[in-house]
Amino acid sequence: MSVRSCIMSNITTTKEGATMAANIYTIENLLVGNHYRSRTLSGEITHAEKDNRAVWYEGCETYLVEIAPNSGYNNWGRKTWRTVAVKVGA
């Protein structure tokens, strides 16, 4: 399994025994639709992609996210990009 994907599973039981079904989500898919907040910007993440630039924290990957602002200085209605660090692994 790649560190860029996350497994969230549902466990169902049948008469024959327990079976397991897993849904696999990428980090990009998990970021999209979430709320982003910083000192200068607040909004919804509309797009995310892995960025190969430097990572600031150990055990993290860098992602470039597009934000649709709902508040912030001189950003109302304009989409803007921010870089975020996402912790991966255990």
C-alpha positions as CSV (number, residue, x, y, z in Angstrom):
1,M,0.0,0.0,0.0
2,S,1.2,3.4,-0.9
3,V,1.7,6.0,1.9
4,R,-0.3,8.3,-0.4
5,S,-3.5,6.4,0.2
6,C,-5.5,5.7,3.3
7,I,-7.7,2.7,4.0
8,M,-11.1,3.1,5.7
9,S,-12.9,-0.2,6.0
10,N,-16.4,-1.5,6.7
11,I,-16.8,-4.9,8.4
12,T,-19.9,-6.8,7.5
13,T,-20.9,-10.2,8.8
14,T,-22.6,-12.9,6.7
15,K,-23.9,-16.4,7.7
16,E,-20.7,-17.9,6.4
17,G,-18.5,-15.7,8.6
18,A,-17.1,-12.2,8.7
19,T,-16.1,-10.6,5.4
20,M,-14.4,-7.3,5.0
21,A,-14.8,-4.6,2.3
22,A,-12.2,-1.8,2.1
23,N,-12.6,1.6,0.5
24,I,-9.4,3.2,-0.6
25,Y,-9.1,7.0,-0.5
26,T,-6.1,9.2,-1.7
27,I,-4.9,12.0,0.4
28,E,-6.0,14.4,-2.4
29,N,-9.5,13.1,-2.2
30,L,-9.6,13.4,1.6
31,L,-8.4,17.1,1.4
32,V,-11.0,18.3,-1.1
33,G,-14.1,19.6,0.5
34,N,-12.5,20.3,3.9
35,H,-12.3,23.7,5.4
36,Y,-8.9,25.6,5.3
37,R,-8.1,28.3,7.8
38,S,-5.1,30.5,8.3
39,R,-4.5,34.0,9.8
40,T,-5.2,35.6,6.4
41,L,-7.6,33.2,4.6
42,S,-10.6,31.0,5.3
43,G,-12.3,28.9,2.8
44,E,-13.0,25.5,1.2
45,I,-10.3,23.3,-0.4
46,T,-11.5,22.7,-4.0
47,H,-8.4,21.0,-5.5
48,A,-5.3,19.2,-4.1
49,E,-2.2,17.8,-5.6
50,K,1.1,16.4,-4.3
51,D,3.9,18.9,-4.4
52,N,7.6,17.8,-4.7
53,R,9.0,20.9,-3.0
54,A,10.6,20.7,0.5
55,V,8.7,19.3,3.4
56,W,9.0,21.3,6.6
57,Y,8.1,18.5,9.1
58,E,9.5,15.0,9.5
59,G,7.0,12.3,8.4
60,C,5.0,14.7,6.3
61,E,4.3,15.3,2.6
62,T,3.7,18.6,0.9
63,Y,0.4,19.3,-0.9
64,L,-0.6,22.3,-3.0
65,V,-4.3,23.1,-2.4
66,E,-6.6,25.5,-4.1
67,I,-8.8,27.4,-1.8
68,A,-12.2,29.0,-2.6
69,P,-12.2,31.8,0.0
70,N,-15.2,32.8,2.0
71,S,-13.3,35.4,4.0
72,G,-9.9,37.0,4.1
73,Y,-8.1,40.2,3.0
74,N,-8.7,41.0,-0.7
75,N,-9.6,37.4,-1.5
76,W,-13.4,37.3,-1.6
77,G,-14.5,35.3,-4.6
78,R,-11.0,34.6,-6.0
79,K,-9.5,31.2,-5.8
80,T,-6.0,31.1,-4.4
81,W,-3.3,28.4,-3.7
82,R,-1.7,27.4,-0.5
83,T,0.9,24.8,0.5
84,V,0.1,22.4,3.4
85,A,2.0,19.6,5.1
86,V,0.2,16.3,5.6
87,K,1.4,13.7,8.1
88,V,1.7,10.3,6.5
89,G,2.4,6.8,8.0
90,A,1.8,5.6,11.5
